[in-house]
């Protein structure tokens, strides 16, 4: 999708306007509640989301299975979009998979509370919950400077935490 966005831009078409979610035009473009999860605004936006998706997603999908993983991913992304629509600017266009990725991080935080992870540039492992919650707060603080939709992150995170609580009884991990 990222390459398609660049090629379309070169050809004079704006896929972000077509596929990105804008509250004010949701009734005209209802597909954007899902398609915006696949569109990213720059290479670093894409790389950050995909690296986090890889690390959270590969571990979580082994714990809960592909079907439940996909449900959490998409519902977390959609709930992140709902939070953006409720708390964000109706004229802003929101794109990216961050809400969905935060849903995965929230779920892992509940299912593996003692899991320790390395986060660059911190040289020692930290608890996953510190990385996820701390990452949310750092991105929220940076939001005004980098046009970050913290509302989507919040919606995804809340959904993931609730999903983790629901799944916690049925999932056994060595780190629970």
Secondary structure as UniProt FT lines:
FT   HELIX           2..10
FT   TURN            11..12
FT   HELIX           15..19
FT   STRAND          21..22
FT   HELIX           23..25
FT   TURN            26..28
FT   TURN            30..31
FT   HELIX           32..35
FT   HELIX           36..38
FT   HELIX           43..64
FT   HELIX           66..87
FT   TURN            90..91
FT   STRAND          93..94
FT   HELIX           98..111
FT   TURN            112..114
FT   STRAND          116..117
FT   TURN            120..121
FT   STRAND          126..127
FT   HELIX           128..146
FT   HELIX           150..167
FT   HELIX           168..170
FT   TURN            174..175
//
